[in-house]
Amino acid sequence: MKPDDTDLAEMQQPDAAAIPGMDGDGSHEEPRMSEAEEARAERLDEDDRLKPEFVEAVREALVDEHGDVRDLVEPLHPADIADLFEILPREDRPALARGISDLMSGEVISELNDYVRDDLLESLPPDAIAEIAEQLETDDAVALIEDMGAREQAAVLAEMELEDRAAIESALSFPEESAGRLMQRDLVAVPEHITVGDLIDYMRDNGDLTTEFWEVFVVDPAHRPVGTCQLSWILRCPRAIPISDIMKREQTLLPADMDQEEVALRFQKYALISAAVVDKAGRLIGQVTADDIVHIIQEEANEDTLLLSGAGEGDINEPIRTSYSQRVRWLVANLGTALVASLIIAAFGAAIEKLVALAVLMPVVASIGGNAGTQTMAVSVRALAMNQLTRSNTRRVIWREMRVALLNGVTVAALIGGATAMIFTPMLGVVIASAVVINIITAGMAGVLVPVIFDRLDQDPAVASSVFVTMITDSMGFFAFLGLAVASGLVG
Amino acid sequence: MKPDDTDLAEMQQPDAAAIPGMDGDGSHEEPRMSEAEEARAERLDEDDRLKPEFVEAVREALVDEHGDVRDLVEPLHPADIADLFEILPREDRPALARGISDLMSGEVISELNDYVRDDLLESLPPDAIAEIAEQLETDDAVALIEDMGAREQAAVLAEMELEDRAAIESALSFPEESAGRLMQRDLVAVPEHITVGDLIDYMRDNGDLTTEFWEVFVVDPAHRPVGTCQLSWILRCPRAIPISDIMKREQTLLPADMDQEEVALRFQKYALISAAVVDKAGRLIGQVTADDIVHIIQEEANEDTLLLSGAGEGDINEPIRTSYSQRVRWLVANLGTALVASLIIAAFGAAIEKLVALAVLMPVVASIGGNAGTQTMAVSVRALAMNQLTRSNTRRVIWREMRVALLNGVTVAALIGGATAMIFTPMLGVVIASAVVINIITAGMAGVLVPVIFDRLDQDPAVASSVFVTMITDSMGFFAFLGLAVASGLVG
């Protein structure tokens, strides 16, 4: 049976929504909400966040012996259940897990924040964890157990079925945060010579195939990828067409040991939906899909913000001692750099005693320089991460930042110099204006060079650039201002 | 014909690569590279960046009358050609565009950085731009012309075919950075009552259908979405099964005016590959796919880093005057906040004149506080962006940050206090230690509260939090240290 064209609407046209026949049964209903939508609307606000009243209701149900927390939580999507766990205070989480045990699907577990999840898992025996892991795709199962201690990991793996266990052990053999850990091993791979019809029949006949795929990978006899084929192309071709006629030969292959940040960049650059992961011999061993990459990109981009500010992983769910140890090291490093600045000030102690206005104004010069340095540094770190700042254009970018710095410096110097000249003396105005220009230009230079040097040394530029740039701008700020004040004879 | 099972390999098993039959023709070839791969390897380094030597070769070919730049560039992927434009100095770009005019596909154009693209387009007449826009999907075409002046935009639209023009005009009617601008209008929508067989026949018969889809949307007679169906499900079901039996009713609908940041969060939270965009009446008007979202997530996450540092859009390709105007405003704001700190110092001028050690040490207290404030602020801004910090847990997060601040404060205070006591006087050590603890705790409080307050006021917390937090930590640093020095009788 060939369907009537008017029954099938394809929206190439802006007004396709009004295709005749789609309104065929004449029912011009008002927009209505399904029951599930209504239940969701009661629980989530317009920004898709759980409403405080709902969270409160759950907490009350948890303490009330007759409260049925399961009824409250049941309409939520697994991702929202995971959010609920994160928002609840730590002490309420085990009670919630008990109250909704049948809703604790693998999907909920894999959506949980790492810290919240590990915390919950600690209360579970290995066989319960193994049972959860078996429900998950390989990549999620790996994420579940990769942070466990070796002994606990072994105990969980021992409880798993051989097949799942082998898959996880193999994934764990790849480096952390690599394509090999990210990939799922379930995929559909076919030889070049089959036809569209063969492929469809094969898929219809094999009920245990994965459904999580968006492309079919075409492989040679040695199982090396030779092309990919979007499902939409397969659906649109007559049965007799060979797969090799419709596949795309050019494809992005991900070596299993490629870092996940690189994987994410490839997905972004080439707008991929899925990509093949290959082993050292070039054989297809898994696939990475765009929905997993979305998490990675968010993670990596946030990582840079947090690293730049010295906040470590910066997760509000991490244990206090982790936050403390990650942050305090940068504060101590900052203490060291601040002491360098103090030494410079101390060298000019006599000048300050004579002219206390120097002490009043010197933090301004340092602060403006620090701010300008942070701006340039953020731009450079991002450009490095996005592969936009490379050896080919480093000099051009530095020259660009110098010109921006000069413009910024002159503007800010005019303002602070003018104000200082009016309130104190014209000479002090000239001194502070010159110091500001010098410091902003220094900041621009340091803001590009420090991250670039870290990158050339194969260090993550987001990690330590901040400390160095601040040290440079603080020291230069105090030195230029106090030095010029002395050199100009102001405190002579 | 039913294919032989051994011909079709599906990799559920870790060792599936060795499935018998796949090696059937006995050819154990060594891994080899195709010609295209070789050409790429010559041009790109292992991090997928264009090699400096290649970029240099292109520049030489551009000045050499006999150089054939097209031969050099031809093996590159469109995304790499776009990278090449970005890496070349501005003055070389028009020559490259002329030299490879037949390679300047819509894909290259849509991958170009906004500034580089607008710059190139300025040299083209409206009909040439219209021709490029017509090659693109609606969302890319909209991105191409949305930043043009009204008059140029009208000129380009006037040159386009009616159909494409209507699609773009309709997209432009939605707010900037909304789902309506992001969506593509080409999709496949079908009524509930058809079968898998009907759908496949329909797609085979309609050659002009889009191929860029991963799910089929099922709609009711009023064209409102009632469910979605992954292509893999369709491929695996017998022809007689009704679509309504295999579709998933629960789906994430995106209102056309939803902000792209919210859209990206939905894709991430619910691990979507594509999602339906609906108008105010709930009718399906387009789809957003994960490959587009990958860009948005990167953009939005970077935006926060750059905004926090006051670097505006922070693109190394933006014109210098844009960088200048975006950055100088924050430097001027910073000047204002630095002056508040100066006023506080000025109030203690007499004390500093008597004890110049105060001037030497006071920047340390302010700097440590600023650093601690930035750490907490980065964590809070991220948690707000990820919907992890909500009304339900604000108080808990503040309490958490207070405890981290106390630990950090005590550690840093012990170090600086001890050193000061040894070098200067024990009393000055006590004073600076107390000031550091006070300032780090203040920083922790401000680092959470300032972003949360901006968020409650519906302002982007990444934009202005930095200025306020720095002002608070600078002022409190100087005030606590100098005030305690006076109160303790140190400067008699």
Contacts between the chains, C-beta under 8 A, distances in Angstrom:
chain1	res1	chain2	res2	distance
A	1	B	197	7.3
A	1	B	198	6.6
A	1	B	201	8.0
A	2	B	198	7.7
A	2	B	201	5.7
A	2	B	202	8.0
A	2	B	205	7.4
A	3	B	194	5.7
A	3	B	198	4.1
A	3	B	199	7.9
A	3	B	201	6.8
A	3	B	202	5.5
A	5	B	202	7.8
A	7	B	190	7.8
A	7	B	191	5.6
A	7	B	193	7.9
A	7	B	194	6.5
A	7	B	198	7.9
A	8	B	190	5.3
A	8	B	191	7.3
A	8	B	194	7.0
A	8	B	198	7.7
A	8	B	199	7.7
A	8	B	202	4.9
A	9	B	189	5.0
A	9	B	190	7.3
A	9	B	191	7.7
A	9	B	219	7.2
A	9	B	223	7.2
A	10	B	186	7.8
A	10	B	187	7.3
A	10	B	188	5.6
A	10	B	189	6.7
A	10	B	206	6.9
A	10	B	209	5.6
A	10	B	210	7.6
A	11	B	185	5.8
A	11	B	186	6.8
A	11	B	187	5.5
A	11	B	189	6.1
A	11	B	284	7.3
A	11	B	285	7.5
A	11	B	286	7.4
A	12	B	163	7.7
A	12	B	185	7.2
A	12	B	186	5.7
A	12	B	208	7.2
A	12	B	210	7.3
A	13	B	163	6.7
A	13	B	166	7.7
A	13	B	167	7.8
A	13	B	185	7.9
A	14	B	166	4.6
A	14	B	167	5.1
A	14	B	170	4.6
A	14	B	185	6.5
A	15	B	166	7.8
A	16	B	185	7.7
A	17	B	223	4.8
A	17	B	279	7.7
A	17	B	283	5.0
A	17	B	284	6.9
A	17	B	285	6.1
A	18	B	223	8.0
A	19	B	223	7.9
A	22	B	191	7.3
A	22	B	219	7.4
A	22	B	221	6.0
A	22	B	222	7.7
A	22	B	223	5.5
A	23	B	221	5.7
A	23	B	222	6.7
A	23	B	223	7.9
A	24	B	221	6.0
A	25	B	221	5.1
A	27	B	221	5.9
A	27	B	222	7.1
A	28	B	222	6.7
A	29	B	220	8.0
A	29	B	222	5.8
A	31	B	224	6.9
A	31	B	281	5.7
A	31	B	282	3.9
A	34	B	249	7.7
A	36	B	249	7.8
A	36	B	250	6.4
A	47	B	262	6.8
A	47	B	387	7.0
A	48	B	262	7.2
A	48	B	265	6.9
A	48	B	266	6.7
A	48	B	269	7.2
A	48	B	387	6.9
A	49	B	387	5.0
A	49	B	390	5.1
A	50	B	390	7.0
A	50	B	392	6.8
A	52	B	390	7.2
A	52	B	391	4.5
A	52	B	392	4.6
A	55	B	392	4.2
A	56	B	392	7.7
A	77	B	250	7.5
A	77	B	270	6.6
A	79	B	269	4.6
A	79	B	270	5.7
A	79	B	271	7.9
A	83	B	387	7.2
A	83	B	388	8.0
A	86	B	388	6.3
A	87	B	388	8.0
A	87	B	390	6.4
A	87	B	392	4.9
A	87	B	393	5.1
A	89	B	393	7.9
A	89	B	396	6.2
A	111	B	269	7.7
A	113	B	388	7.7
A	163	B	12	7.7
A	163	B	13	6.8
A	166	B	13	7.7
A	166	B	14	4.8
A	166	B	15	7.9
A	167	B	13	7.8
A	167	B	14	5.1
A	170	B	14	4.6
A	185	B	11	5.8
A	185	B	12	7.1
A	185	B	13	7.8
A	185	B	14	6.5
A	185	B	16	7.7
A	186	B	10	7.8
A	186	B	11	6.8
A	186	B	12	5.8
A	187	B	10	7.3
A	187	B	11	5.5
A	188	B	10	5.5
A	189	B	9	5.0
A	189	B	10	6.7
A	189	B	11	6.0
A	190	B	7	7.7
A	190	B	8	5.3
A	190	B	9	7.2
A	191	B	7	5.6
A	191	B	8	7.3
A	191	B	9	7.7
A	191	B	22	7.3
A	193	B	7	7.9
A	194	B	3	5.7
A	194	B	7	6.4
A	194	B	8	7.0
A	197	B	1	7.3
A	198	B	1	6.6
A	198	B	2	7.8
A	198	B	3	4.1
A	198	B	7	7.8
A	198	B	8	7.7
A	199	B	3	7.8
A	199	B	8	7.6
A	199	B	235	7.9
A	200	B	235	6.0
A	201	B	1	7.8
A	201	B	2	5.7
A	201	B	3	6.7
A	202	B	2	7.9
A	202	B	3	5.4
A	202	B	5	7.8
A	202	B	8	4.8
A	203	B	235	5.1
A	203	B	236	4.7
A	204	B	235	7.9
A	204	B	236	5.9
A	204	B	237	7.0
A	204	B	238	6.1
A	205	B	2	7.3
A	206	B	10	7.0
A	207	B	236	7.9
A	208	B	12	7.4
A	209	B	10	5.6
A	209	B	236	6.8
A	210	B	10	7.6
A	210	B	12	7.3
A	210	B	232	8.0
A	211	B	230	6.6
A	211	B	232	4.8
A	211	B	233	6.1
A	211	B	236	7.1
A	212	B	232	7.4
A	213	B	232	5.6
A	214	B	214	5.3
A	214	B	231	7.3
A	214	B	232	7.3
A	214	B	273	6.4
A	219	B	9	7.2
A	219	B	22	7.3
A	221	B	22	6.0
A	221	B	23	5.7
A	221	B	24	6.0
A	221	B	25	5.1
A	221	B	27	5.9
A	222	B	22	7.8
A	222	B	23	6.7
A	222	B	27	7.0
A	222	B	28	6.6
A	222	B	29	5.8
A	223	B	9	7.2
A	223	B	17	4.8
A	223	B	18	8.0
A	223	B	19	7.8
A	223	B	22	5.4
A	223	B	23	7.9
A	224	B	31	7.0
A	230	B	211	6.6
A	231	B	214	7.3
A	231	B	231	3.8
A	231	B	232	6.2
A	231	B	235	6.2
A	232	B	210	8.0
A	232	B	211	4.8
A	232	B	212	7.4
A	232	B	213	5.5
A	232	B	214	7.3
A	232	B	231	6.2
A	233	B	211	6.0
A	234	B	235	6.8
A	235	B	199	8.0
A	235	B	200	6.0
A	235	B	203	5.2
A	235	B	204	7.9
A	235	B	231	6.2
A	235	B	234	6.8
A	235	B	235	6.8
A	236	B	203	4.7
A	236	B	204	5.8
A	236	B	207	7.9
A	236	B	209	6.7
A	236	B	211	7.1
A	237	B	204	7.0
A	238	B	204	6.1
A	249	B	34	7.9
A	249	B	36	8.0
A	250	B	36	6.5
A	250	B	77	7.6
A	262	B	47	6.8
A	262	B	48	7.1
A	264	B	294	7.8
A	265	B	48	6.9
A	266	B	48	6.7
A	267	B	291	7.7
A	267	B	294	5.6
A	268	B	294	4.9
A	268	B	295	6.2
A	268	B	298	5.9
A	269	B	48	7.3
A	269	B	79	4.6
A	269	B	111	7.7
A	270	B	77	6.7
A	270	B	79	5.7
A	271	B	79	7.9
A	271	B	291	4.1
A	271	B	292	7.7
A	271	B	294	7.4
A	272	B	291	6.6
A	273	B	214	6.5
A	273	B	273	6.9
A	273	B	289	7.6
A	273	B	290	6.5
A	273	B	291	5.9
A	279	B	17	7.6
A	281	B	31	5.7
A	282	B	31	4.0
A	283	B	17	4.9
A	284	B	11	7.3
A	284	B	17	6.9
A	285	B	11	7.5
A	285	B	17	6.1
A	286	B	11	7.4
A	289	B	273	7.6
A	290	B	273	6.5
A	290	B	290	4.0
A	290	B	291	6.2
A	290	B	294	6.5
A	291	B	267	7.6
A	291	B	271	4.1
A	291	B	272	6.6
A	291	B	273	5.9
A	291	B	290	6.1
A	292	B	271	7.7
A	293	B	294	6.4
A	294	B	264	7.8
A	294	B	267	5.6
A	294	B	268	4.9
A	294	B	271	7.4
A	294	B	290	6.6
A	294	B	293	6.4
A	294	B	294	6.6
A	294	B	297	6.1
A	295	B	268	6.3
A	297	B	294	6.1
A	297	B	297	4.9
A	297	B	298	5.4
A	297	B	301	7.1
A	298	B	268	6.0
A	298	B	297	5.5
A	298	B	301	5.9
A	298	B	386	7.7
A	301	B	297	7.2
A	301	B	298	6.0
A	301	B	301	3.1
A	301	B	302	5.8
A	301	B	305	7.3
A	302	B	301	5.8
A	302	B	304	7.9
A	302	B	382	5.3
A	302	B	386	7.9
A	304	B	302	8.0
A	304	B	305	5.8
A	305	B	301	7.4
A	305	B	304	5.9
A	305	B	305	4.1
A	305	B	308	6.6
A	305	B	378	5.6
A	305	B	381	7.7
A	305	B	382	6.5
A	306	B	378	5.3
A	306	B	379	6.9
A	306	B	382	6.6
A	308	B	305	6.6
A	308	B	309	7.5
A	308	B	378	7.5
A	309	B	308	7.5
A	309	B	374	4.6
A	309	B	375	5.3
A	309	B	377	7.2
A	309	B	378	3.7
A	310	B	371	6.6
A	310	B	374	7.3
A	310	B	375	5.5
A	311	B	374	7.9
A	311	B	375	4.1
A	311	B	376	7.5
A	311	B	378	4.9
A	311	B	379	5.2
A	314	B	375	7.6
A	314	B	378	6.0
A	314	B	379	4.2
A	314	B	382	6.1
A	315	B	379	7.7
A	316	B	379	6.3
A	316	B	380	7.9
A	316	B	383	4.8
A	316	B	388	6.0
A	316	B	389	6.4
A	316	B	397	5.5
A	316	B	400	6.9
A	317	B	388	7.8
A	320	B	400	6.7
A	320	B	403	5.5
A	320	B	404	5.7
A	320	B	407	7.3
A	323	B	404	4.7
A	324	B	404	5.6
A	324	B	407	4.5
A	324	B	408	6.4
A	327	B	372	7.5
A	327	B	375	5.2
A	327	B	404	6.8
A	327	B	408	5.9
A	328	B	407	7.2
A	328	B	408	5.0
A	328	B	411	5.2
A	328	B	412	7.1
A	330	B	371	6.8
A	330	B	375	7.2
A	331	B	368	6.0
A	331	B	371	5.9
A	331	B	372	6.1
A	331	B	375	8.0
A	331	B	408	5.7
A	331	B	411	7.6
A	331	B	412	5.2
A	331	B	440	7.8
A	332	B	411	7.4
A	332	B	412	6.6
A	332	B	415	6.7
A	334	B	367	6.3
A	334	B	368	6.0
A	334	B	371	4.6
A	335	B	364	7.0
A	335	B	368	6.3
A	335	B	412	6.0
A	335	B	415	6.2
A	335	B	416	6.1
A	337	B	367	7.9
A	338	B	363	6.3
A	338	B	364	4.2
A	338	B	367	4.5
A	338	B	368	6.7
A	339	B	364	6.8
A	341	B	363	5.6
A	341	B	364	7.7
A	341	B	367	7.5
A	342	B	360	5.1
A	342	B	361	6.2
A	342	B	363	6.8
A	342	B	364	5.9
A	345	B	359	6.2
A	345	B	360	4.7
A	345	B	363	7.1
A	346	B	360	4.7
A	349	B	356	4.6
A	349	B	359	7.6
A	349	B	360	6.7
A	352	B	352	7.1
A	352	B	356	5.3
A	352	B	359	5.0
A	353	B	353	6.4
A	353	B	356	5.1
A	356	B	349	4.6
A	356	B	352	5.4
A	356	B	353	5.1
A	358	B	359	8.0
A	359	B	345	6.2
A	359	B	349	7.6
A	359	B	352	4.9
A	359	B	356	8.0
A	359	B	358	8.0
A	359	B	359	4.0
A	359	B	362	7.8
A	360	B	342	5.1
A	360	B	345	4.7
A	360	B	346	4.7
A	360	B	349	6.7
A	361	B	342	6.2
A	362	B	359	7.8
A	362	B	363	7.7
A	363	B	338	6.3
A	363	B	341	5.6
A	363	B	342	6.8
A	363	B	345	7.1
A	363	B	362	7.7
A	363	B	363	5.9
A	363	B	366	6.6
A	363	B	474	7.2
A	363	B	478	7.6
A	364	B	335	7.0
A	364	B	338	4.2
A	364	B	339	6.8
A	364	B	341	7.7
A	364	B	342	5.9
A	366	B	363	6.6
A	367	B	334	6.3
A	367	B	337	7.9
A	367	B	338	4.4
A	367	B	341	7.5
A	367	B	470	7.6
A	367	B	474	7.0
A	368	B	331	6.0
A	368	B	334	6.0
A	368	B	335	6.3
A	368	B	338	6.6
A	371	B	310	6.5
A	371	B	330	6.8
A	371	B	331	5.9
A	371	B	334	4.6
A	371	B	470	8.0
A	372	B	327	7.4
A	372	B	331	6.1
A	374	B	309	4.6
A	374	B	310	7.2
A	374	B	311	7.8
A	375	B	309	5.3
A	375	B	310	5.5
A	375	B	311	4.1
A	375	B	314	7.6
A	375	B	327	5.2
A	375	B	330	7.2
A	376	B	311	7.5
A	377	B	309	7.2
A	378	B	305	5.6
A	378	B	306	5.3
A	378	B	308	7.6
A	378	B	309	3.7
A	378	B	311	4.9
A	378	B	314	5.9
A	379	B	306	6.9
A	379	B	311	5.2
A	379	B	314	4.2
A	379	B	315	7.7
A	379	B	316	6.3
A	380	B	316	8.0
A	381	B	305	7.7
A	382	B	302	5.3
A	382	B	305	6.5
A	382	B	306	6.6
A	382	B	314	6.1
A	383	B	316	4.8
A	386	B	298	7.7
A	386	B	302	7.8
A	387	B	47	6.9
A	387	B	48	6.9
A	387	B	49	5.0
A	387	B	83	7.3
A	388	B	86	6.3
A	388	B	87	8.0
A	388	B	113	7.7
A	388	B	316	6.0
A	388	B	317	7.8
A	389	B	316	6.4
A	390	B	49	5.1
A	390	B	50	7.1
A	390	B	52	7.2
A	390	B	87	6.4
A	391	B	52	4.5
A	392	B	50	6.8
A	392	B	52	4.6
A	392	B	55	4.3
A	392	B	56	7.7
A	392	B	87	4.9
A	393	B	87	5.2
A	393	B	89	7.8
A	396	B	89	6.1
A	397	B	316	5.5
A	400	B	316	6.9
A	400	B	320	6.7
A	403	B	320	5.4
A	404	B	320	5.7
A	404	B	323	4.7
A	404	B	324	5.6
A	404	B	327	6.8
A	407	B	320	7.2
A	407	B	324	4.5
A	407	B	328	7.2
A	408	B	324	6.4
A	408	B	327	5.9
A	408	B	328	5.0
A	408	B	331	5.7
A	411	B	328	5.2
A	411	B	331	7.6
A	411	B	332	7.4
A	412	B	328	7.1
A	412	B	331	5.1
A	412	B	332	6.6
A	412	B	335	6.0
A	415	B	332	6.7
A	415	B	335	6.2
A	416	B	335	6.1
A	440	B	331	7.7
A	470	B	367	7.6
A	474	B	363	7.2
A	474	B	367	7.0
A	478	B	363	7.6
